[in-house]
């Protein structure tokens, strides 16, 4: 598992890691019941400190998305995340609002959403 | 806790180089002392290492240590390889084998004379020697000063690896971007004082930028003044007006500027 981290972002690094892992899970790259990489391994691949990854994992565990298995690591517990999905929808709403403010037409906005969601089970 | 500093003071005449600072470092941490030039970072390290006598305060250091000084100077007339031999004679904790391995990773020729090395290569040699000492805590004074981005990343990667293997790192820097990349805990220092000391991620979470009209005052650090408004960096609970996220860059600048007034 590898993804980019924006070290100069105002978003704390551990939160970026937690968010990206959620995306990995939602996209099905890691499935329910599967193990996440060990803290050490992920820290080395991402080039961050052990504590940063461990903080991200703890956060995910607090949200009930992953679960610690004593002495073995963390497994994925939940594939669907209502809260996370809601946050994404809120973001979408914000972007749509910006588009409307910028004067982009109803048709154009709908066309994009229509195209992107076509064929998906939404 | 591997290192604890309590109320450390070091004055050079009128100049309060280190002015009553306290902090703790836990085992396995990467702790960065961050601040502009002349903030007192090097003096702090020197007091810890007993290279300067503190005027006041307590220093508890629980472990063996190795030190990379600010001025990276080694014996000019020796070759890299001979330098390793000399170090081996001087230090019982030094592993020559380990140093050779690190130098190979850095692609430094062992038979080259120290005098012929570029600044970057000299730093790499020095870092390799320091990290080949098997100690608990490494004090690094500006370990990446003057390095190009590629070499800097190699050195940072090595620092992180040491920490992930349980070693403690205390280092000074004035370069924000690299501190953001590897430090876990940061103490922001200016004019001899520590103004903020926390996990880097927690500092990012703690502060926001707020934009107010010009005559409003907010408890925090003034970051910027425009024609009609002021921008403050402040903790979330004290924020007023229009609130925007603050990057570590902004937080650092505001805090350091705040003390210079």
Interface residues (C-beta under 8 A of the other chain):
Chain A: X7 X8 X9 X10 X11 X12 X13 X14 X15 X40 X43 X44 X47 X48 X49 X50 X51 X52 X55
Chain B: X28 X29 X30 X157 X160 X161 X163 X164 X176 X177 X180 X181 X182 X184 X200 X201 X202 X204 X205 X245 X246 X247 X248 X249
